[in-house]
Amino acid sequence: MFGYRSKKGYQTTNPSKVNQDSIVISTKLKEETSSHYFGVCDGHGSDGHHVSGFLKDNISQLLK
């Protein structure tokens, strides 16, 4: 069992800023039961949530 927590950064100039973090939990990497990948993709800038989301969706396949 795995868990995580993420909290958006505080920005006084943009209080409606979205949380740009994306979490990756990939178990059985390369079909090996003892090989796992855990990651936090931290977005930066106005499109950071798109970048971190892309990494979350694709990084496990790239590592395999």
Number of C-alpha atoms within 10 A of each C-alpha: 2 5 5 8 6 11 9 10 12 12 9 8 7 8 9 9 13 14 15 22 22 20 18 19 14 16 15 11 15 14 10 9 9 9 11 14 13 11 14 15 18 16 18 13 8 10 10 17 19 15 18 20 18 13 20 20 13 11 14 19 11 7 9 8
